[in-house]
Amino acid sequence: LVPGLGTRAVDRIGDDYPILIAPGNPDLRVNVTTEEIVRYAPRQMDVINLEKRSFETINIKELILNNKGNIPGLENIVSILQGDKISKPGYLTEYENEQFVTTFEGLRNDTDFVKTIKLIMEQLQENLKTPVDIEFASDGENLYLLQCRPQSSTKNSIASPIPQNVPENKIIFSANKYVSNGRVSDITHLVYVEPNSYNNLSSRSEMLEIGRAISKLNKVLPRRKFILMGPGRWGSRGNIKLGVRVTYSDINNTAVLIEIAKKKGSYQPELSFGTHFFQDLVEASIRYLPLYPDDPGVKFNESFLKLADNSLEDFAPEFAHLEDTIKVIDLAKSFNGSHIKVLMNAELDQAIAYLRSSNQEDENETEIDELFQFNSDDHWQWRLEIASLIAEKIDPERFGVKDFYVFGSTKNATAGPASDLNLLIHVNDNQQKQNKLLIWLDGWDHCLNEMNYIRTGYHTNGILDVHLITDKDIEKQSYFAQKINAVNDPAKKIPVK
């Protein structure tokens, strides 16, 4: 037996659930109640059988009982369940007479293990100038660093604005729970394992065949151009009723991996949240998304998924008999070259996937992306265009406007989806005209606020941040007047008509 507890080992140590510990906040718990701790405790572990020279997955309880509890450091791995309380094992605990639970509480609370890991990661980050991902092993006394690399990070992990006016018939699904950041465009195919049909399969062999079919589709569909949707937990290894049994190599070409928690009566499946392949998904920039079709406010276009033509036989003819359970939707073939776009925003806890037409004339519709598509760095451009439009429409004579400037995050090209548009307007000293100007700009602000929400999904209390200055302010060099012709970070002048 070679004990190990690295980032990848954590993914494998439980039957279906990993133990998660945040080194910077070790007291932060995913599972709090006794019922949750027991329910989600790991029950299996991976070991190396030195006699057979092979990897094996064994039951933790059997391992402990077969060794009569004589395992070094066992008190740091398991806890004792007594009624509705969980306690630390005693020196004379007889494990065969106790109900124990794998918690690693002793490791967390009674050793310097977590502090050591935190210190190592901080030192590595300081010297490598980047957050790191490490793998390690421990024999209970010594810690061995096996691998260190920079944490994966891509532009696709930035929060995407969520458009609010996508036509209902174009939405494939939406989500409002446990959403991460991401953006995936130009999806050409969608693979859908129908939850009810999968649950109704009568034998384990039929369920395993679904996994083999998914593996084949993973090899033949365009890489990173398809979405993979299925019930429960992708990669379930124990009870495969809980989800399709696959390995990472069976799903590694998908662009988005989706787990569906569709209720059956009062029962709602529990999802894995991608933990079976978590590190691999992160490194490959494969987006993960949980869907709860029965939750209020969630859109799940089941009609689209059920009524679209099934191209399973075109891509995997040997699995054509599974067409009632697996559907392959070829968007180009079935929807005149349309494709799917997926937008995810963790701050809003919202995600949406919608059908995008590639033939505007045939669809007779306004191209959604031309109105609402924004990259992570172009919110400032929209605001700058708005500022230019306001300056163009403003009536200098009516409002007493002399000059018009923009400053702040819009001028510096750092504005985000909820940023203000900072305006500096040089006006004459006519209070009546100033009041008319502010009323006119207030109308713009209400309109822009709604436009920004439709484009991005962000609620704000207003977009325009307007500051009026007069000749007296410029003469006195008041705070905002100083921004005109300043040496550092000057305001940008925009011509008025």
FITIKE-972453 format. One record per atom (N, C-alpha, C): residue in one letter; z, x negated, y. Coordinates in steps of 0.2 Angstrom, whole numbers, plus 5000, padded with zeros to 4 digits. Layout:
N
AZXY/...
END
This chain:
497
L500049964994/L500050005000/L500049965006/V499549975010/V499549935017/V499649985022/P500249985025/P500350035031/P499950015037/G499650065040/G499350055046/G499350115051/L499350105057/L499450165062/L499050145068/G498350145068/G497950135073/G497650195076/T497250185081/T496950245084/T496450285079/R496150245075/R495750285070/R496150305064/A496650265062/A497150285057/A497450355058/V497650365065/V497950425067/V497550485065/D496850475066/D496450535065/D496450545057/R496550495053/R496550515046/R497150525042/I497750515046/I498350515042/I498550585040/G498350635044/G498550705042/G498050735038/D498250795035/D497750835032/D497250865036/D497550895042/D497050925047/D497350905054/Y497950875055/Y498250875061/Y498450795062/P498350765068/P498550705069/P499250705073/I499650655073/I500150645077/I499950615084/L500150645089/L499850615096/L500450595100/I500450535103/I501050505107/I500650475113/A500950495119/A500650465125/A501150405127/P500950345126/P501350285128/P501750285135/G501350315140/G501650325146/G502150375147/N502150425142/N502650485143/N502750505135/P503150465132/P503250475125/P503650545123/D503950565128/D504350635127/D503850695128/L503250685130/L502850735131/L502550765124/R502750825122/R502550855115/R502050895115/V501550895110/V501050945109/V501351005105/N501850985100/N502151045097/N502851035098/V503151095100/V503851095103/V504351135098/T504151195096/T504651225092/T504651195085/T505151215081/T505251195074/T504651215070/E504451285071/E503951305067/E503351275068/E503151255075/E502551215076/E502551145073/I503151115074/I503251045071/I503051045064/V503351095060/V503351095053/V502551115051/R502351155054/R501651185053/R501151135054/Y501151095059/Y500651045060/Y500850975058/A501350965054/A501550895052/A501050865047/P500850805047/P500350775042/P500650785035/R500250795031/R500450805024/R500150755019/Q499650715021/Q499250665017/Q499150605021/M499050555018/M498950485021/M498450445017/D498050405020/D497550355017/D497950295015/V497850275009/V498150205007/V497550165003/I497750105002/I497350064998/I497750054991/N497350074986/N497650064979/N497449994977/L497949944977/L497849874975/L497549864968/E497849904964/E497649904957/E496949924956/K496749974959/K496050004958/K495549974963/R495849934968/R495449904973/R495049964977/S495350014979/S494950074982/S495450104987/F495050144991/F495450184996/F495550254993/E496150284994/E496350344991/E496750384997/T496650454996/T497050495000/T497550524996/I498250514997/I498750544993/I499250584997/N499650624994/N500150674997/N500750634999/I500950635005/I501550595007/I502150615003/K502250675002/K502850694998/K502950664991/E502350664988/E502350634981/E502450564982/L502150524987/L502350454987/L503050444988/I503350484993/I504150474994/I504550484988/L504350544984/L504750564978/L504650514973/N504050484972/N503950444966/N504250374968/N504450364974/N504750294975/N505550314977/K505750374976/K506450394977/K506650374984/G506250384988/G506450364995/G506550294997/N506350254992/N506450184993/N505850144997/I505750175003/I505150145006/I505350115013/P505250055014/P505550025021/P505250065027/G505750075031/G505550115038/G505450185037/L505650215031/L505450285030/L505850335035/E506450305037/E506850345042/E506550355048/N506050315050/N505650315056/N505050355056/I504850375049/I504250415048/I504450495047/V504950505044/V505050575042/V505750605045/S505750665046/S506350705048/S506550755042/I507250775043/I507450825038/I507450895041/L507250945037/L507251015040/L507851045036/Q508251065041/Q508851105038/Q508851175042/G508651225039/G508651295042/G508151295047/D508351305053/D507851305059/D507951245063/K508251185060/K508351125064/K508051065061/I507851025065/I507550955062/I508050905064/S508250865060/S508650805061/S508450745058/K508750685060/K508650625058/K508950615051/P508550575046/P508850565040/P509450515040/G509950525036/G510550485036/G510450425031/Y510950385031/Y510850325027/Y510850335020/L511250395018/L511250415011/L510850475009/T510350485013/T509950545012/T509550535005/E509650595001/E509250594995/E508650634996/Y508050604997/Y507450644999/Y507250694994/E507350684987/E507150734982/E507550794983/N508150794986/N508550854987/N508450884994/E507950854998/E507950885005/E507250905006/Q507150945011/Q506450965014/Q506350925020/F505850875019/F505750825025/F505050845028/V504950825034/V504350835038/V504150765041/T503550755041/T503250695044/T503250705051/T503650665055/T503650675062/T503550605066/F503750555063/F503750485067/F504250485073/E504750535072/E505250535078/E505650475078/G505850445072/G506250385073/G505850325076/L505150325074/L504750275078/L504750285085/R504750345087/R504650365094/R505350345098/N505850365095/N506550365098/N506950305097/D506950275091/D507450225089/D507150155088/T506550145090/T506250085090/T505950065097/D505750005098/D505349985104/D504549995103/F504350025097/F503650025095/F503250055101/V503450115104/V502950145109/V502950105115/K503550075117/K503650035123/K503149965122/T503149945116/T502749885114/T502049895115/I501849955112/I501149975113/I500949985120/K501350015124/K501250025131/K501149955135/L501649915133/L501649845137/L500949805135/I500749815129/I500149775126/I499549805130/M499549875130/M498949905134/M498949885141/E499549885144/E499549875151/E499349795153/Q499549755148/Q499349685149/Q498649675148/L498349705143/L497649695142/L497249725147/Q497449785150/Q497049815155/Q497149775162/E497649745163/E497749705169/E497249645169/N497249615163/N496849545162/N496149565161/L495949625158/L495249635157/L494949675163/K495349705167/K495149735173/K494849805171/T495049835166/T494849905164/T495349935158/P495349995158/P495750025153/P495450015146/V495950005141/V495649985135/V495850035129/D495450025124/D495550065117/D495750005112/I496350015109/I496449965104/I496549995097/E496449955092/E496649975085/E497149925083/F497649945079/F498149895077/F498449915070/A498849875067/A499149885061/A499949865061/S500349885058/S501049865058/S501349865051/D501749815049/D502049815042/D502849835043/G502949865049/G503649885050/G504049835054/E503849775054/E504149715058/E503649685063/N503049675061/N502549635065/N502049685066/L501749675072/L501149715074/L500549675075/Y500049695072/Y499349655072/Y498849695076/L498549655081/L498049685085/L497349675081/L497049725079/L496449725076/L495849725080/Q495849765085/Q495249775089/Q495449795096/C495049775101/C495149795108/C494549795112/R494449855115/R493749865119/R493849905125/P493449905130/P493549945135/P493450025133/Q493850065137/Q493850135135/Q493150165137/S492850205133/S492150235134/S492250275140/S491750275145/S491650315151/S490950315152/T490650375154/T489950385155/T489950435161/K489350435164/K489250485170/K489250555167/N489150565161/N489150635158/N489850665157/S490350625159/S491050645158/S491350665165/I490850675170/I491050695176/I491050775177/A491550805180/A491550875181/A490850905184/S490650955180/S489950985183/S490151045186/P489751065192/P489851125195/P489651185191/I489951235191/I489851295187/I489451355191/P488851365190/P488551415194/P488751485192/Q488851525197/Q489151595196/Q488651655196/N488051635197/N487551695197/N486951685192/V487151655186/V486651655181/V486551725178/P485951745177/P485851815174/P486151825167/E486451875166/E486851895160/E486451875154/N485851895154/N485351885148/N485151815147/K485351775152/K485151705151/K485751665148/I486351685148/I486951655146/I487051655138/I487051595135/I487151595128/I487951605126/F488351565130/F489051575129/F489451545135/S490051565136/S490451525142/S491151515138/A491551475142/A492251455139/A492651455145/N493351465144/N493851465149/N494451435147/K494451395141/K495051365138/K494951295135/Y495351255137/Y495251185134/Y494651155135/V494351155141/V493651135143/V493751065145/S493351015143/S493350945146/S492750945151/N492650885153/N492050875158/N491450855154/G490850875157/G490250855154/G489650895157/R489050865155/R488450905157/R487850885152/V487550925149/V487050915144/V486450955146/S485850925147/S485250955149/S484750955143/D484250995144/D483650995140/D483750995132/I484251045130/I484351055123/I483751095121/T483451075115/T482851105113/T482951145106/H483551135103/H483751165097/H484451185096/L484651235093/L485251265092/L485451275085/V485951245082/V486051255075/V486751295075/Y486751355072/Y487251405072/Y487451425065/V488151405063/V488351425056/V488751485058/E488551545055/E488751615057/E489451615054/P490051625058/P490751625055/P490851675050/N490651745050/N490751795045/N490451775039/S489851755039/S489451735033/S489751675030/Y489951625033/Y490251565030/Y490951595027/N491351635030/N491951655027/N491851695021/N491351725021/N491151775015/N490851735009/L490751665010/L490451635004/L490951634998/S490751644992/S491251654987/S491451594983/S491151534984/S491451474980/S491451414985/R491851364982/R491851304986/R491151264986/S490851274980/S490151234980/S489651264985/E489751324986/E489251354992/E489451324998/M490151325000/M490351295006/M490151225007/L490151185001/L490051115002/L489251105003/E488851155000/E488151155001/E487951165009/I488351205012/I488251215020/I488351145023/G488851105021/G488951035024/G488350995023/R488050995017/R487450955015/R486850975019/A486751045020/A486251065024/A486251045032/I486951045034/I487051015041/I486850945041/S487050905036/S486850835036/S486150825036/K485750865033/K485050855033/K484750875040/L484950925043/L484750945049/L484950895055/N485450865054/N485650805058/N485150755058/K484850745053/K484350685052/K483650705055/V483450765054/V482750785056/V482750815063/L483250845066/L483150875072/L483150815078/P482850835083/P482850785089/P483550755091/R483650695091/R484250665092/R484450685099/R485150705100/R485450725106/R485050785110/K484650815106/K484350875109/K484550945106/F485050945102/F485251005098/F486051015099/I486251075099/I486951095099/I487151115092/L487751105090/L487951115083/L488551165084/M488451225082/M489051275082/M489251295075/G489951305074/G490151325068/G490851355068/P491051385063/P491751415063/P492251365062/G492851375065/G493451335064/G493351265065/R493551225060/R493651145061/R493051115058/W492651085062/W492151035059/W492450975056/G492350965049/G492650905046/G493250925042/S493350985041/S493951005037/S493950975030/R494450935028/R494450905022/R494850935016/G495350975018/G495751005013/G495451075012/N495751125015/N495451195014/N494851205018/I494251195014/I493651205018/I493451275020/K493851325018/K493751385021/K493951385029/L494251335031/L494451325038/L493851295042/G493351275039/G492851245043/G492351205038/V491751185041/V491251155037/V491451085035/R491451065029/R491650995027/R491050945029/V491150905034/V490650855035/V490950795037/T490650735037/T490850675040/T490550665047/Y490750615050/Y490450595057/Y489650585056/S489450545051/S488750535050/S488350595049/D488650655047/D488350715046/D488150755053/I488550735058/I488450765064/I488350725070/N488250655069/N488250605074/N487650615079/N487150655077/N486550655082/N486550715086/T487050755086/T487050815090/T487250795097/A487150845102/A487250835109/A487950865111/V488050925107/V488650955109/V488950985102/L489550975101/L489950995095/L490351055097/I490251115094/I490651175096/I491051205090/E491651215091/E492051255086/E492251325088/I492051375084/I492151445086/I492751475083/A493251495087/A493851535084/A493751605085/K493351635081/K493151705081/K493651745077/K493951795080/K494551835076/K494251875070/K494651875065/K494451915059/K495051965058/G495052025061/G495652065061/G496152035066/S496752025064/S497251995069/S497251915068/Y496851895063/Y496851815062/Y496351785066/Q496551735070/Q496151685073/Q496151615071/P495551585069/P495551525066/P495851475071/E496251415068/E496451365073/E495951305072/L495851285078/L495251235079/L495551165078/S495151115077/S495351045077/S495251005083/F494951035088/F494751005095/F494450935094/G494050935088/G493650875088/G494050815085/T494650825083/T495050765081/T494850725075/H494450755071/H494250725065/H493750665067/F493450675072/F492950625074/F493050605081/F493650615084/F493750605091/F493550545094/Q493750485092/Q493550425095/Q492750415094/D492450435089/D491750425088/D491350475093/L491650535094/L491350575099/L491350545106/V491950525108/V492050495114/V491550435115/E491450385110/E491050335111/E490350345111/A490150405108/A489450425108/A489250465113/S489750485117/S489650535123/S489350605120/I489650625114/I489450685112/I490050735115/R489750785118/R490250835121/R490550875115/Y491150895116/Y491550945112/Y491751005116/L491751065113/L491951125116/L492151175111/P492751205112/P493051255108/P492851325111/L492651375107/L492451435110/L492951495107/Y493151535111/Y493551595109/Y493251655111/P492751675107/P492351735109/P492651795111/D493251805108/D493651875109/D494051865115/D494151815118/D494551805124/D494251845130/P494651875135/P494451905141/P494051855145/G493551885148/G493151845153/G492651795149/V492651785143/V492251745139/V491551785137/K491051745138/K490351775136/K490151745130/F489951785125/F489651755119/F489051795117/N488451775118/N487851815117/N487751815109/E488051855106/E487951855098/E487251885097/S487051925101/S486351955100/S485851905100/F485851855105/F485451805105/F485451765099/L486051745096/L486151705091/L485851735084/K485951805084/K485751845078/K485051855078/L484751875083/L484051905084/L483551855084/A483751795087/A483251735087/A482951715080/D482251695080/D481951675074/D482351615071/N482351615064/N482751565061/N482151515058/S482251455061/S481751395059/S482051355054/L482551375050/L482951335045/L482451305040/E481951345038/E481451325032/E481051275035/D480851275041/D480351225044/D480651155044/F481351155045/F481651085045/F482051065039/A482251115035/A482551095029/A482351145023/P481751145021/P481551195016/P481951205010/E482251145008/E482651155002/E483351195003/F483451205009/F484051245010/F483951315013/A483251335012/A483051395015/A483451455013/H483751455007/H484151505004/H484751515008/L484951475012/L485551475016/L485451515023/E484851545024/E484751565030/E485151625033/D485551655029/D486051705031/D486651675034/T486751615033/T487351575035/T487151525041/I486651495040/I486351445045/I485751465048/K485851465055/K485251475059/K485051415063/V484351405063/V484151355067/V483651385072/I483851385079/I483451415084/I483051355087/D482351365087/D481951315090/D481751355097/L481951325102/L481951365108/L481151355111/A480851305110/A480151295112/A479751345108/K479851355102/K479451405098/K479651475099/S480251485100/S480451555101/S480551585108/F480551535113/F480651565119/F480151525124/N479551515122/N479051485126/N479251425130/G479551375126/G479651315129/G480351305133/S480751365133/S481351365137/S481851315133/H482351295137/H482851255134/H483551275137/I484051245134/I484751265136/I485051205140/K485451225145/K485851175149/K486651195148/V487051145147/V487751155146/V488151115151/L488551155155/L488951125160/L489651135159/M490051085160/M490851085158/M491251065164/N491751095166/N492151075171/N492951085169/A493251025168/A493951025166/A494451055172/E494251035178/E494651055183/E494651135184/L494151165183/L494051235183/L494251265177/D494251225171/D494351255164/D493751305163/Q493151285165/Q492651335163/Q492051295161/A491651325156/A491051295154/A490551355153/I489851335153/I489351385153/I488751355149/A488451385145/A487751365142/A487251425143/Y486751405147/Y486251455148/Y485551435147/L485151485146/L484451475144/L484051465151/R483651405151/R483251385157/R482551395155/S482151435159/S481451435158/S481051375160/S480551365157/S480151305159/S479451335162/N479351405162/N478751435164/N478951485169/Q479051465175/Q479251515180/Q478851575181/E478151565181/E477751625182/E477751675176/D477851645170/D477951695165/D478551735165/E479151705167/E479751735167/E479851775174/N479451765179/N479451795185/N480151795188/E480451735188/E481151725191/E481151665195/T481651665199/T481851605203/T482151555199/E481951485199/E482151435195/E482851425197/I483351435192/I484051425193/I484251355195/D483951305192/D484151235193/D483951215200/E483351245203/E483151225209/E483651245215/L484051305213/L484551325218/L485251295217/F485451285210/F486051265209/F486251205205/Q485751165204/Q485851105200/Q486051045205/F486651015204/F486850965208/F487150905203/N486950845205/N487250785201/N487950775204/S488350725201/S488950715203/S489050685210/D488450655213/D488550625219/D488150655225/D487850715224/D487450745229/D487750805233/H488350815232/H488750875236/H488650855244/W488750795245/W488650775252/W487950785255/Q487450785251/Q486750795253/Q486650865255/W486950915251/W486950985253/W487250995259/R487850965260/R488250975267/R487850945273/L487550895272/L487150855277/L486550905279/E486250935274/E485650975275/E485951045279/I486551065277/I486851125281/I486951105288/A487251045289/A487451025296/A486751025300/S486250995297/S485550985301/S485351055302/L485451105297/L485151175299/L485551205304/I486251195304/I486651225310/I486451195316/A486351135317/A486151105323/A485451125325/E485051145320/E484351165322/E484351235325/K484851275322/K484851355324/K485351365330/I485751315332/I486251325337/I485851335344/D486151375348/D485851385355/D486251345360/P485951285363/P486351245367/P486551285374/E486051325376/E486251355383/E486751415382/R486651445376/R487151505375/R487851475374/F487951425370/F488551405368/F488851335372/G488451315376/G488651255380/G488651195376/V488251185371/V488251125367/V487851065370/K488151005370/K487850945373/K487550905367/D488050895362/D487850845356/D488250875350/F487950855344/F488150885338/F488250825333/Y488850815330/Y488950755325/Y489250785319/V489150745314/V489450755307/V489850685306/F490450695303/F490850635301/F491250655294/G491650605292/G492050615286/G491650605280/S491850645274/S491550635268/S490750645267/T490550695271/T489850705271/T489450655274/K489650625280/K489350565283/K489350505278/N489950495275/N490050435271/N489750445264/A489450505262/A489150515256/A489650515250/T490250545251/T490750545246/T491050615245/A490750665248/A490950735247/A490950755240/G491450795238/G491450825232/G491250905232/P491350945227/P491151015227/P491651055231/A492251025233/A492651065237/A492851035243/S492450985245/S492550955252/S492350995258/D492750975263/D492551005270/D491850975272/L491551015277/L491050985281/L491250975288/N491450915290/N491750895296/N491250895302/L491250935307/L490850935312/L491150915319/L490850885323/L491150865329/L490550885335/I490750935339/I490250965344/I490550945351/H490050915355/H490250905362/H489950965366/V490450995369/V490251055373/V490451045380/N490251095385/N490451095391/N491151125392/D491451125398/D492151155399/D492151225400/N491751265397/N491751335398/N492051375392/Q492651395393/Q493051425387/Q492651485384/Q492351525388/Q492051585386/Q491451565381/K491051515383/K490551495378/K490851455372/Q491351425373/Q491651395367/Q491951445362/N492251505364/N492451555360/N491851585356/K491251595360/K490651625357/K490451575351/L490451515352/L490251465348/L490651465341/L491351465342/L491751475336/L491651535332/I491551595336/I491451655332/I490751645328/W490251615331/W489551605328/W489651565322/L490051505322/L490151455317/L490651495311/D491051535313/D491451575308/D491051615303/G490451645306/G490051675302/G489651635297/W489451575299/W489151525295/W489651505289/D490351495292/D490851465287/D490951515281/H490951585283/H491051635277/H490451635272/C489851625275/C489251625271/C489251565267/L489351505270/L489351435266/L489851435261/N490451465262/N491051465257/N490751505251/E490451565252/E490251595246/E489651565243/M489151535246/M488651495243/M488951435239/N489451405242/N489751345238/N490051365232/Y490351425232/Y490651455226/Y490151475221/I489551505223/I489051515218/I488751455215/R488651405219/R488351345217/R488851305212/T489451305214/T489951255210/T490451285206/G490651345208/G491251385205/G491851365208/Y491851325214/Y492451305217/Y492651355223/H493251385222/H493551425228/H493851375233/T493651395239/T493951355245/T494151405250/N494551385255/N494751425261/N494251415267/G493651385265/G493151375270/G492851305269/I492251305272/I491851235271/I491851195278/L491751235283/L491751205290/L492351185293/D492451125295/D493051095299/D492751075305/V492851115310/V492451105317/V492951085322/H492751035326/H493151005331/H492751005338/L492951035343/L492551035349/L492850985354/I492450945357/I492650895362/I492250905369/T492650895374/T492350905381/T492250835384/D491950835390/D491950765394/D492550735395/K493150785396/K493750755398/K494050725391/D493950755385/D494150715379/D493850645378/I493150645380/I492850585379/I493150535384/E493250555390/E493550515395/E494250485393/K494650525390/K495250505388/K495250475382/Q494750475378/Q494650445372/Q495150475367/S495150545366/S495550575361/S495350555354/Y495750575349/Y495650555343/Y494950565340/F494750625341/F494050645338/F493450615343/A493650615349/A493150585354/A493050505352/Q493450475350/Q493450405348/Q492950395343/K492750445339/K492250435333/K491550425336/I491450445342/I490750445345/I490650365347/N490150335344/N490050265345/N490550215343/A491050245338/A491550195336/A491250135332/V491650075332/V491350025329/V491450035321/N492050055319/N492150075312/N492050145311/D491650165306/D491550235304/D491350285309/P490850265313/P490650315318/P490350375316/A490450435320/A490150495318/A489350495318/K489050535314/K488350525314/K488050585318/K487650565323/K487350615328/K486750655325/I486750715325/I486150755323/I485850795328/P485250785329/P484850815335/P484950895335/V485050925341/V484950995342/V484351005345/K484051075344/K483351085347/K483351095354/
END
